[in-house]
Amino acid sequence: MSKKAVCVISGGMDSTLCAYKARELGYEIIALHFDYNQRTMQKERKCFNQICDELNVAKKLILDVSFIADIGGNALTDTSLEVPKTGLSDELPITYVPFRNGIFLSIAGALAQKEQCEAVFIGVVEEDSSGYPDCSEEFITAMNKAINLGTSDESIKLITPLVHLSKADIVKESVRLNVPLELTWSCYENSDLACGVCDSCRLRLNGFKQARISDKIAYKQDI
């Protein structure tokens, strides 16, 4: 492979499919994962390592960005806040981690420049998601411009192959590419049995149901 890409992989199914898409497009993957003291940090890191093994990733990096938890203001890092389990609404949910993807992409851009990568892949989803502002196509376009200006490198491209897909589309595409979805984790709260009722579990379960495919991970409760 002559081209390289940084792939931001959380351990969830969106970022995992995104990495598989990068491989399908012929990129050598440099896998990047972030620990930010989120509730399911250990589980997500385990998933990341297993996914890297499946992808035969030669180079991977796990970075401590626990300052995100120090900033606080979200239910993923602050256990005094309750993870919502009543379904999606039009309001910005308390599970939104302020500017998380902006922080992740800034670091990924630095790594891409250092490793002489042509691209950064991130599995943001705008159409069928919790409505986080840093998952929009407009935001990604602006971040790409900022990275290019800040690195003086116009060749680094942010690639978001899932941004306009539904969760059902993501499940179907994952099956097509033989993505091991059973190794991925979506639950915001639990690390043993997925709760089944947080926003992320609901989106995942609905995606599998609409795709008419069975999810192989275990749930404490199924909506």
C-alpha positions as CSV (number, residue, x, y, z in Angstrom):
1,M,0.0,0.0,0.0
2,S,1.3,3.4,-1.0
3,K,-1.2,5.6,0.8
4,K,-1.8,6.0,4.5
5,A,-4.6,7.2,6.7
6,V,-5.2,7.8,10.4
7,C,-8.4,6.1,11.4
8,V,-10.0,7.3,14.6
9,I,-11.5,4.1,16.1
10,S,-13.5,4.3,19.3
11,G,-14.5,0.6,19.5
12,G,-18.0,1.4,18.3
13,M,-19.6,0.0,15.1
14,D,-19.5,3.3,13.2
15,S,-15.8,4.0,13.6
16,T,-15.1,0.3,13.0
17,L,-16.9,0.2,9.7
18,C,-15.2,3.5,8.8
19,A,-11.8,1.8,9.2
20,Y,-12.9,-1.2,7.1
21,K,-14.0,1.3,4.4
22,A,-10.5,2.9,4.6
23,R,-8.9,-0.5,4.1
24,E,-11.3,-1.3,1.2
25,L,-10.1,2.0,-0.5
26,G,-6.5,0.8,-0.2
27,Y,-5.2,2.8,2.7
28,E,-2.6,1.5,5.2
29,I,-4.3,2.2,8.5
30,I,-2.7,4.0,11.5
31,A,-5.3,3.3,14.2
32,L,-5.9,6.1,16.8
33,H,-7.9,5.6,20.0
34,F,-8.7,8.0,22.9
35,D,-9.1,7.3,26.6
36,Y,-10.9,10.2,28.2
37,N,-12.2,8.5,31.4
38,Q,-15.5,7.8,29.9
39,R,-17.8,5.3,31.7
40,T,-17.0,2.4,29.3
41,M,-13.3,3.3,28.7
42,Q,-11.8,-0.2,29.5
43,K,-14.4,-1.9,27.3
44,E,-13.9,0.5,24.4
45,R,-10.1,0.1,24.6
46,K,-10.5,-3.7,24.6
47,C,-12.7,-3.5,21.5
48,F,-10.3,-1.2,19.8
49,N,-7.4,-3.6,20.3
50,Q,-9.5,-6.6,19.1
51,I,-10.6,-4.6,16.0
52,C,-7.0,-3.7,15.2
53,D,-6.0,-7.4,15.4
54,E,-8.8,-8.2,13.0
55,L,-7.6,-5.5,10.6
56,N,-4.0,-6.5,11.0
57,V,-3.1,-2.9,11.8
58,A,0.7,-2.5,12.0
59,K,0.6,0.8,13.9
60,K,-1.8,1.8,16.6
61,L,-1.8,4.6,19.2
62,I,-3.9,5.0,22.4
63,L,-3.8,8.5,23.8
64,D,-4.7,9.7,27.2
65,V,-7.0,12.7,26.8
66,S,-8.4,12.6,30.3
67,F,-8.5,16.4,30.4
68,I,-11.9,16.0,28.6
69,A,-13.3,14.5,31.8
70,D,-11.7,17.3,33.8
71,I,-13.7,19.8,31.7
72,G,-16.8,17.7,32.4
73,G,-20.3,18.8,31.6
74,N,-21.5,15.5,30.2
75,A,-22.9,12.1,31.4
76,L,-20.2,10.0,29.7
77,T,-17.5,11.2,32.0
78,D,-19.4,12.6,35.0
79,T,-21.0,9.7,36.9
80,S,-23.1,12.1,39.0
81,L,-25.1,12.8,35.9
82,E,-27.6,10.2,34.8
83,V,-27.4,8.7,31.3
84,P,-30.8,9.4,29.6
85,K,-32.9,6.4,28.8
86,T,-36.1,7.9,27.6
87,G,-35.3,8.0,23.9
88,L,-34.0,10.7,21.5
89,S,-35.3,14.3,21.6
90,D,-34.8,17.5,19.7
91,E,-32.6,18.9,22.5
92,L,-28.8,18.4,22.8
93,P,-28.5,15.4,25.1
94,I,-26.4,15.4,28.3
95,T,-24.3,12.7,26.6
96,Y,-22.8,15.2,24.3
97,V,-19.1,15.7,25.2
98,P,-18.3,19.3,24.4
99,F,-16.3,19.6,21.1
100,R,-15.0,16.0,21.5
101,N,-14.6,15.4,17.8
102,G,-12.9,18.8,17.4
103,I,-10.3,17.7,20.0
104,F,-10.0,14.3,18.4
105,L,-9.6,15.6,14.9
106,S,-7.0,18.2,15.9
107,I,-4.9,15.4,17.4
108,A,-5.5,13.2,14.4
109,G,-4.5,16.0,12.0
110,A,-1.2,16.3,13.9
111,L,-0.6,12.6,13.7
112,A,-1.5,12.5,10.0
113,Q,1.1,15.2,9.3
114,K,3.8,13.4,11.3
115,E,3.1,10.1,9.6
116,Q,2.7,11.7,6.2
117,C,-0.9,10.4,5.8
118,E,-3.1,11.6,3.0
119,A,-6.3,11.2,5.0
120,V,-8.0,11.0,8.4
121,F,-11.1,8.8,8.6
122,I,-13.7,9.4,11.3
123,G,-17.1,7.6,11.5
124,V,-19.3,10.5,12.2
125,V,-23.0,10.1,11.4
126,E,-25.2,13.1,10.9
127,E,-28.5,11.7,9.5
128,D,-29.4,9.0,12.0
129,S,-27.7,10.0,15.3
130,S,-28.1,11.8,18.7
131,G,-27.7,15.2,17.0
132,Y,-24.3,16.1,18.2
133,P,-23.1,19.3,16.5
134,D,-19.6,18.0,16.0
135,C,-20.9,15.2,13.8
136,S,-22.2,17.4,11.0
137,E,-20.8,17.5,7.5
138,E,-20.5,21.3,7.9
139,F,-18.4,20.9,11.0
140,I,-16.1,18.3,9.3
141,T,-15.6,20.7,6.3
142,A,-14.6,23.5,8.6
143,M,-12.2,21.3,10.6
144,N,-10.6,20.1,7.4
145,K,-9.9,23.7,6.4
146,A,-8.5,24.4,9.9
147,I,-6.2,21.4,9.8
148,N,-4.9,22.3,6.3
149,L,-4.3,25.9,7.4
150,G,-2.7,24.8,10.7
151,T,-0.4,22.2,9.1
152,S,0.3,24.1,5.9
153,D,-0.6,20.8,4.3
154,E,-3.4,20.9,1.8
155,S,-3.1,17.2,1.1
156,I,-4.7,16.0,4.4
157,K,-8.3,15.1,3.8
158,L,-11.0,14.3,6.4
159,I,-13.1,11.4,5.1
160,T,-16.5,10.6,6.6
161,P,-18.0,7.8,4.5
162,L,-20.9,7.2,7.0
163,V,-22.0,10.8,7.5
164,H,-25.3,10.5,5.5
165,L,-26.0,6.8,6.2
166,S,-28.8,5.4,8.4
167,K,-27.9,3.0,11.1
168,A,-29.6,0.3,9.1
169,D,-27.3,1.2,6.1
170,I,-24.3,1.0,8.5
171,V,-25.3,-2.5,9.6
172,K,-25.8,-3.7,6.0
173,E,-22.5,-2.2,4.8
174,S,-20.8,-3.8,7.8
175,V,-22.1,-7.2,6.9
176,R,-21.0,-6.7,3.3
177,L,-17.4,-6.0,4.4
178,N,-17.4,-8.8,7.0
179,V,-17.0,-6.3,9.9
180,P,-17.0,-8.2,13.2
181,L,-19.8,-6.1,14.8
182,E,-19.8,-8.5,17.7
183,L,-16.5,-7.0,18.8
184,T,-17.9,-3.5,18.8
185,W,-19.5,-1.6,21.7
186,S,-22.1,1.1,21.7
187,C,-23.5,1.3,25.2
188,Y,-22.9,4.6,27.0
189,E,-23.3,3.1,30.5
190,N,-22.4,-0.6,30.9
191,S,-19.4,-2.6,30.0
192,D,-20.8,-6.1,30.6
193,L,-24.3,-6.2,29.3
194,A,-25.3,-3.3,27.1
195,C,-28.2,-1.5,28.8
196,G,-30.3,-1.5,25.6
197,V,-32.1,1.8,26.5
198,C,-29.5,4.6,26.3
199,D,-29.5,6.7,23.1
200,S,-26.6,4.8,21.6
201,C,-28.1,1.4,22.3
202,R,-31.4,2.5,20.9
203,L,-29.8,3.7,17.7
204,R,-27.8,0.5,17.4
205,L,-30.8,-1.8,18.1
206,N,-33.0,0.1,15.7
207,G,-30.4,-0.2,13.0
208,F,-30.2,-3.9,13.3
209,K,-34.0,-4.3,13.4
210,Q,-34.5,-2.1,10.3
211,A,-31.7,-4.1,8.5
212,R,-33.4,-7.3,9.7
213,I,-30.1,-8.6,11.0
214,S,-29.5,-10.0,14.5
215,D,-27.1,-8.2,16.8
216,K,-24.7,-10.7,18.4
217,I,-23.9,-8.7,21.6
218,A,-26.0,-9.2,24.8
219,Y,-28.4,-6.7,26.2
220,K,-29.7,-6.2,29.7
221,Q,-32.9,-4.8,28.2
222,D,-34.2,-4.7,24.6
223,I,-36.4,-1.8,23.5
